């Protein structure tokens, strides 16, 4: 019986919960870091395709047949990955209409409301992104002959990233930005 009570001790439960939250935080930070690198690669890839296509078209008088399609695909993917990164880092436009020093309970409620609305928007993105991917899965892009759904597949992916960030904030899972900065700076040097 003593062992049964040991597992239900509040301190032990809290310790396991903290470890669980820490693990989730680490996983999400690595996903976020991967998103940053993916966005960088997509932007560089788009620039390279456009530069090569412009050079070939205006200097060699023959462009890449698939250049515009691939550049558009990379731009759409970059945009939605960057949007998810922006939600994670709080980079999107916000209005500060209310005084900066609100009562703590009201401020906490407004932060919760922001996260809840973000989660709802991400859910709508996910649902309609899946529908759009299904709808476009039978059509192909003319130059590359890839399924058109590849272009829209990023919608549900970015929706999951945005929703997970909102849920982390709602459930109070710290993301430890200083650790993220350390991981990013370590990879850059």
Secondary structure, DSSP 8 states (H G I E B T S, - for coil): -HHHHHHT-HHHHHHHHHHHHHHHHHHHHHHHHHHHHHHHHHHHHHHHHHHHHHHHHHTSS---TTHHHHHHHHHHHHHHHHHHHHHHHT-S-----S-SS--HHHHHHHHHHHHHHHHHHHHHHHHHHHHHHHHHTT-B-TTT--BTHHHHHHHHHHHHHHHHHHHHHHTT----HHHHHHHHHHHH-
